[in-house]
Amino acid sequence: MKSSNSTILSIDTAQSSVTKVGITCNEHKKEYLLKTDSHRSQNLLPLIIDSLQKESLSFSDITEIEVSCGPGSFTGTRVGVSIANALGWALHIPVNGKSIAVPQYRSSKFD
């Protein structure tokens, strides 16, 4: 599935036994699952990359990210939200409908 308008990446790491990545491209949704017992932080990005490649997409095709905020495993949710926010910031796209803002700091005498 090649992107033409909108491509949404969905991330759900709230369950401790499975990691889910979904790709919605122009109303067509495909979901990829990976059974996990631990190491979600090491498995999520390879699952996202593999999912995009299977759909003939790249990170630049993603227009929005949706991430599950729970309820569920605290650590698992934190992993999913952290990766979603990092990708959103790097790709300049919204996460759960909001742009990622970079904090602005006042200059100090040490700058």
CORDAGI-V848106 format. One line per field, one symbol per residue. psi: psi as a letter, one per 40 degrees, with the letter a starting at -180 (. if undefined). burial: 1 if it has 24 or more other ideal C-beta (glycine too) atoms within 12 Angstrom, else 0. Layout:
BEGIN
psi = ???
burial = ???
END
This chain:
BEGIN
psi = hhhdchhhhhhhedheeihhhihhhfehhhhhihhidafddeddddddddddddefiideeheihhhheaiahdddddddddddddddddefiihfeiihhhihiiiiee.
burial = 001000111111111001111111100001010101000100111011001100101010111111110001100110111111101100101110000100000000000
END
